[in-house]
């Protein structure tokens, strides 16, 4: 039995980084979420999946405090994110890194200048200290040093994603939120990005949630899958387990030929290389 002196620390380390309870998100009379609940386990990569119109991006915006839900509770890092004041909300947002779909880089700024933006806004760093820290994030995202002076239009699709990731990492977040991070990338670039996210998760102790429709990322790059359907999280489990469920939505999503091959090979393992399927 664990001694009492150790159990509080253990409980704290296992506490969810984020907890959503009874979330309702509506647009007029139409609700995309109603009674949705989800907990993000610390140090894990959660894939957020579901059919079109299930509100994956809306849920990420709620989680990142860019959209206030119409009902429900949001707890971040042990705090009631919807009840605290504006200053406390800003502090919570600083602990979240967000990679928007498509990167959303400022086209008139270089990669380095894009990464420096959150550092200018939220820290007192200036001059060469600011540039050095921003450059460290560029390198951390797997970009070559000479890319720092380039503009987004001069980058490949994969490099744009990595530049956006460098900006998301600028303030050393605990929670990293990714919206379709491999969308538009070729299989090799997508595999490299998945591997990078796994490496950063393990080395930095990040908690990651990524909305994705990429089956390779779902099977190879996630620890657990949150499946959206019926306006809520219908299932929360590793992909290999969801592929065995009999709910119609899960059957339709996971029992295609590619998922069947993954399930047969038992490749729903963190950190494995992306196959040719």
DOKOL-573083 format. One record per residue (C-alpha): residue number from 1; residue in one letter; x, y, z. Coordinates in steps of 0.001 Angstrom, whole numbers. Layout:
! residues N
REC,NUM,A,X,Y,Z
...
***
This chain:
! residues 277
REC,1,X,0,0,0
REC,2,X,1257,3500,-830
REC,3,X,2007,5518,2268
REC,4,X,-92,8568,3084
REC,5,X,2898,10850,2602
REC,6,X,3186,9855,-1045
REC,7,X,-439,9547,-2086
REC,8,X,-1224,13299,-2455
REC,9,X,1614,13826,-4928
REC,10,X,630,10708,-6789
REC,11,X,-3000,11805,-6955
REC,12,X,-1972,15259,-8199
REC,13,X,239,13798,-10930
REC,14,X,-2615,11589,-12135
REC,15,X,-5273,14319,-12020
REC,16,X,-6662,15288,-15445
REC,17,X,-5053,18325,-17054
REC,18,X,-8486,19318,-18320
REC,19,X,-11998,18246,-17400
REC,20,X,-15159,19183,-19311
REC,21,X,-18485,18317,-17693
REC,22,X,-21986,18657,-19138
REC,23,X,-20824,20941,-21949
REC,24,X,-23425,22407,-24279
REC,25,X,-22398,24383,-27365
REC,26,X,-25196,25818,-29479
REC,27,X,-25531,28023,-32543
REC,28,X,-29015,29436,-32405
REC,29,X,-31416,26543,-31949
REC,30,X,-28873,23965,-33122
REC,31,X,-26633,22375,-30480
REC,32,X,-23501,20545,-31614
REC,33,X,-22729,19400,-28059
REC,34,X,-25207,18619,-25315
REC,35,X,-24136,16991,-22058
REC,36,X,-20591,16385,-23308
REC,37,X,-17981,15303,-20765
REC,38,X,-14284,14575,-21275
REC,39,X,-11126,14277,-19178
REC,40,X,-7622,14590,-20630
REC,41,X,-5089,12295,-18944
REC,42,X,-1745,13996,-18232
REC,43,X,1228,13199,-20432
REC,44,X,-874,11505,-23109
REC,45,X,-1864,12208,-26706
REC,46,X,-5628,12183,-27208
REC,47,X,-7034,12030,-30735
REC,48,X,-10362,13845,-31085
REC,49,X,-12276,12236,-33938
REC,50,X,-15780,12026,-35320
REC,51,X,-17814,12627,-38415
REC,52,X,-18356,15961,-40121
REC,53,X,-20473,18323,-38048
REC,54,X,-19714,16721,-34682
REC,55,X,-18001,19887,-33472
REC,56,X,-14360,18900,-33136
REC,57,X,-13046,22418,-33714
REC,58,X,-15808,23914,-31550
REC,59,X,-14748,21640,-28699
REC,60,X,-11104,22654,-29112
REC,61,X,-12128,26314,-28994
REC,62,X,-14052,25635,-25787
REC,63,X,-11086,23816,-24295
REC,64,X,-8718,26653,-25221
REC,65,X,-11093,29256,-23728
REC,66,X,-11741,30905,-27083
REC,67,X,-15429,30043,-26835
REC,68,X,-17501,30047,-23670
REC,69,X,-19933,27104,-23619
REC,70,X,-23655,27722,-23290
REC,71,X,-23722,25361,-20313
REC,72,X,-21392,23073,-18400
REC,73,X,-18101,23271,-16538
REC,74,X,-14501,23563,-17710
REC,75,X,-11669,22789,-15334
REC,76,X,-8087,23495,-16418
REC,77,X,-5044,22598,-14350
REC,78,X,-7288,22094,-11338
REC,79,X,-9024,25492,-11624
REC,80,X,-12589,26367,-12592
REC,81,X,-11795,28160,-15845
REC,82,X,-15292,29612,-16254
REC,83,X,-15530,31056,-12746
REC,84,X,-12168,32804,-12358
REC,85,X,-11575,36452,-13250
REC,86,X,-10133,37823,-16464
REC,87,X,-6564,37967,-15150
REC,88,X,-6701,34359,-13974
REC,89,X,-8116,33338,-17343
REC,90,X,-5150,34968,-19076
REC,91,X,-2817,33008,-16822
REC,92,X,-4614,29790,-17731
REC,93,X,-4401,30572,-21452
REC,94,X,-648,31044,-21124
REC,95,X,-383,27390,-20172
REC,96,X,-2083,26323,-23397
REC,97,X,-368,26095,-26771
REC,98,X,-2671,26181,-29796
REC,99,X,-1893,25177,-33352
REC,100,X,-4682,26385,-35619
REC,101,X,-5757,24470,-38699
REC,102,X,-3583,25657,-41567
REC,103,X,-1021,27176,-39194
REC,104,X,-2497,30713,-39158
REC,105,X,927,32328,-39380
REC,106,X,1157,36055,-40050
REC,107,X,2237,36184,-43682
REC,108,X,4023,39544,-43382
REC,109,X,6254,38255,-40572
REC,110,X,9158,35839,-40722
REC,111,X,9064,32533,-38879
REC,112,X,11165,33979,-36069
REC,113,X,8946,37062,-35800
REC,114,X,5849,34847,-35622
REC,115,X,7356,32863,-32757
REC,116,X,8434,36051,-30985
REC,117,X,4887,37477,-30913
REC,118,X,3570,35604,-27843
REC,119,X,6891,36172,-26093
REC,120,X,6629,39933,-26669
REC,121,X,3065,39983,-25393
REC,122,X,3426,37783,-22330
REC,123,X,7025,38201,-21141
REC,124,X,9402,41052,-20390
REC,125,X,12114,39633,-22654
REC,126,X,13534,41982,-25255
REC,127,X,16455,42202,-27645
REC,128,X,18747,39243,-28168
REC,129,X,17202,37333,-25238
REC,130,X,13868,37367,-27038
REC,131,X,15422,36260,-30319
REC,132,X,17449,33480,-28692
REC,133,X,14438,32003,-26927
REC,134,X,12338,32197,-30092
REC,135,X,15128,30526,-32063
REC,136,X,15273,27699,-29534
REC,137,X,11573,27031,-30209
REC,138,X,12180,27041,-33966
REC,139,X,14849,24381,-33535
REC,140,X,12704,22450,-31048
REC,141,X,10009,22180,-33717
REC,142,X,12495,20495,-36029
REC,143,X,13088,23408,-38392
REC,144,X,16547,24293,-39732
REC,145,X,18071,27498,-38396
REC,146,X,17941,29225,-41792
REC,147,X,14148,28893,-41875
REC,148,X,13837,31483,-39094
REC,149,X,14335,34342,-41536
REC,150,X,11890,33034,-44123
REC,151,X,8299,34103,-44669
REC,152,X,5416,31600,-44611
REC,153,X,5039,31785,-48406
REC,154,X,8608,30508,-48735
REC,155,X,7955,27375,-46676
REC,156,X,6650,23941,-47592
REC,157,X,3401,22749,-46034
REC,158,X,5242,20662,-43474
REC,159,X,7499,23561,-42521
REC,160,X,4483,25849,-42053
REC,161,X,3024,23340,-39579
REC,162,X,6320,23178,-37690
REC,163,X,6618,26964,-37608
REC,164,X,3108,27167,-36162
REC,165,X,4093,24486,-33655
REC,166,X,7149,26524,-32637
REC,167,X,4864,29479,-31921
REC,168,X,2497,27232,-29941
REC,169,X,5459,26098,-27815
REC,170,X,6777,29621,-27216
REC,171,X,5418,29991,-23672
REC,172,X,6234,26424,-22556
REC,173,X,2627,25215,-22377
REC,174,X,1455,22233,-20360
REC,175,X,-1454,21535,-22713
REC,176,X,-965,21484,-26480
REC,177,X,-4080,21714,-28678
REC,178,X,-3740,20813,-32360
REC,179,X,-6465,21282,-34974
REC,180,X,-5938,18919,-37934
REC,181,X,-2127,19165,-37675
REC,182,X,-1378,16752,-40543
REC,183,X,-4131,17945,-42893
REC,184,X,-2732,18657,-46352
REC,185,X,609,16976,-45697
REC,186,X,2012,14097,-47716
REC,187,X,2402,10777,-45838
REC,188,X,6110,11263,-45138
REC,189,X,5688,14802,-43783
REC,190,X,2661,13712,-41755
REC,191,X,4578,10794,-40260
REC,192,X,7442,13104,-39349
REC,193,X,5060,15488,-37623
REC,194,X,3450,12654,-35668
REC,195,X,6880,11469,-34548
REC,196,X,7809,14998,-33482
REC,197,X,4656,15370,-31370
REC,198,X,5394,12047,-29678
REC,199,X,8978,13094,-28968
REC,200,X,7889,16451,-27525
REC,201,X,5169,14830,-25434
REC,202,X,7635,12399,-23898
REC,203,X,10530,14828,-23429
REC,204,X,8571,17885,-22228
REC,205,X,5802,16116,-20335
REC,206,X,3113,17672,-22514
REC,207,X,-531,16713,-22609
REC,208,X,-1810,16800,-26189
REC,209,X,-5232,16739,-27800
REC,210,X,-5486,16821,-31570
REC,211,X,-8544,16897,-33783
REC,212,X,-7800,14696,-36757
REC,213,X,-9334,12576,-39491
REC,214,X,-5958,11013,-40380
REC,215,X,-6261,7291,-39634
REC,216,X,-2479,6916,-39489
REC,217,X,-2292,9562,-36774
REC,218,X,-5223,8016,-34929
REC,219,X,-3753,4530,-34893
REC,220,X,-46,5270,-34647
REC,221,X,201,8653,-32995
REC,222,X,-2346,8613,-30185
REC,223,X,-2598,6973,-26786
REC,224,X,-6370,7270,-26576
REC,225,X,-9232,8351,-28838
REC,226,X,-12195,10543,-27895
REC,227,X,-14932,9771,-30410
REC,228,X,-17600,12437,-30918
REC,229,X,-21118,11401,-31886
REC,230,X,-24677,12074,-30719
REC,231,X,-23547,15513,-29450
REC,232,X,-21200,14016,-26850
REC,233,X,-18116,11860,-26397
REC,234,X,-19591,8514,-27380
REC,235,X,-16447,6537,-26545
REC,236,X,-13037,7136,-24977
REC,237,X,-10456,4366,-25400
REC,238,X,-7427,3334,-27496
REC,239,X,-8172,2905,-31200
REC,240,X,-7741,-871,-31001
REC,241,X,-10547,-1069,-28443
REC,242,X,-12868,1250,-30355
REC,243,X,-12425,-890,-33469
REC,244,X,-14034,-3772,-31570
REC,245,X,-17092,-1815,-30405
REC,246,X,-20486,-2349,-32008
REC,247,X,-21975,1164,-31960
REC,248,X,-22956,2021,-35574
REC,249,X,-20862,5206,-35652
REC,250,X,-17755,3362,-34470
REC,251,X,-18319,468,-36839
REC,252,X,-18583,2859,-39790
REC,253,X,-15469,4777,-38762
REC,254,X,-13089,2024,-37681
REC,255,X,-14004,-1037,-39715
REC,256,X,-12747,121,-43092
REC,257,X,-9920,-1741,-44809
REC,258,X,-7141,449,-43392
REC,259,X,-8375,229,-39800
REC,260,X,-8889,-3501,-40194
REC,261,X,-5247,-3863,-41232
REC,262,X,-4046,-1844,-38247
REC,263,X,-6221,-3869,-35875
REC,264,X,-4956,-7134,-37349
REC,265,X,-1331,-6059,-36951
REC,266,X,-1924,-4658,-33482
REC,267,X,-153,-1420,-34372
REC,268,X,-2059,926,-32075
REC,269,X,1108,1611,-30150
REC,270,X,2616,4989,-29239
REC,271,X,5748,5989,-31064
REC,272,X,5735,3354,-33804
REC,273,X,6602,4409,-37318
REC,274,X,3877,5098,-39831
REC,275,X,3372,2245,-42244
REC,276,X,2569,2302,-45911
REC,277,X,-1114,1560,-45445
***
